[in-house]
Amino acid sequence: MALAIYNTEFNNLAKQDLPRIKQWVLREGRLFHKKLRTYLDRYDRDMTPNNREGEKMSNVAPETEKLGAKIFIGTFSLTTAPQADASKRPKKR
């Protein structure tokens, strides 16, 4: 099993830029997953049972090939606006 974790964090962005940044991240995430699905379709035996690409990469005869390997790739993003400083808020009475 292989596990890879990548994360990117920025903590001093302008609040007014968040909508534009969020839209960009969402668009790029969709494009990444679309590209990933297109690439992996070539290797998935359910999608392409007579997979020529996979056979070229594997020296194992198709009838003895062990299937069932899995891959999971997920993406997650979180954008938050800065909260008002609690010390500057009016006190409730």
C-alpha positions in Angstrom: 0.0 0.0 0.0 1.2 3.5 -0.8 -0.1 6.7 0.8 0.7 10.2 -0.3 -0.5 13.3 1.4 0.0 16.7 -0.1 -1.3 19.9 1.4 -1.0 23.6 0.7 -1.9 26.3 3.1 -1.8 30.1 2.9 -2.9 32.2 5.9 -2.7 35.8 4.9 -5.0 36.3 1.9 -7.2 39.2 1.3 -10.9 38.4 2.2 -12.1 40.0 -1.0 -10.0 37.6 -3.1 -11.6 34.5 -1.5 -14.5 34.1 -4.0 -12.1 34.3 -7.0 -9.6 31.9 -5.4 -12.4 29.5 -4.4 -13.8 29.4 -7.9 -10.3 28.7 -9.3 -9.7 25.9 -6.9 -13.0 24.3 -7.7 -12.5 24.6 -11.4 -8.9 23.2 -11.3 -10.1 20.3 -9.0 -12.8 19.4 -11.5 -10.3 19.5 -14.4 -7.8 17.4 -12.4 -10.4 14.7 -11.6 -11.6 14.7 -15.2 -8.0 14.2 -16.4 -7.4 11.5 -13.8 -10.5 9.6 -14.8 -9.5 9.7 -18.5 -6.0 8.4 -17.6 -7.2 5.6 -15.3 -10.0 4.5 -17.7 -7.2 2.9 -19.8 -6.2 0.6 -17.0 -9.5 -0.3 -15.5 -10.6 -3.7 -16.7 -14.3 -2.9 -16.2 -14.0 0.1 -18.5 -11.7 -1.5 -21.1 -11.7 -5.3 -20.8 -9.3 -5.7 -23.8 -6.9 -3.1 -22.4 -4.0 -2.9 -24.9 -2.3 -0.2 -22.8 -2.3 -2.2 -19.6 -1.1 -5.3 -21.5 1.8 -3.4 -22.8 2.8 -2.3 -19.4 2.3 -5.8 -17.8 4.3 -8.9 -18.7 1.6 -11.1 -17.2 -0.7 -13.0 -19.6 -4.3 -11.6 -19.4 -5.7 -14.9 -18.3 -3.4 -15.1 -15.2 -3.5 -11.4 -14.4 -4.6 -10.6 -10.9 -7.3 -7.9 -10.9 -8.9 -5.9 -8.1 -6.2 -3.4 -7.2 -7.8 -0.1 -6.2 -6.9 3.6 -6.1 -8.6 6.4 -4.3 -7.8 10.0 -4.9 -9.8 12.7 -3.2 -9.5 16.4 -3.0 -10.6 18.8 -0.2 -10.6 22.5 0.0 -11.6 24.9 2.8 -11.8 28.6 2.6 -12.5 30.7 5.7 -12.8 34.4 6.2 -11.1 36.0 9.2 -13.4 36.3 12.2 -13.8 39.6 14.0 -11.6 40.0 17.0 -13.7 39.0 20.0 -12.0 41.7 22.2 -13.3 44.5 19.9 -16.9 43.3 19.8 -19.4 45.1 22.1 -20.1 43.2 25.2 -23.6 41.8 25.6 -25.5 42.9 28.7 
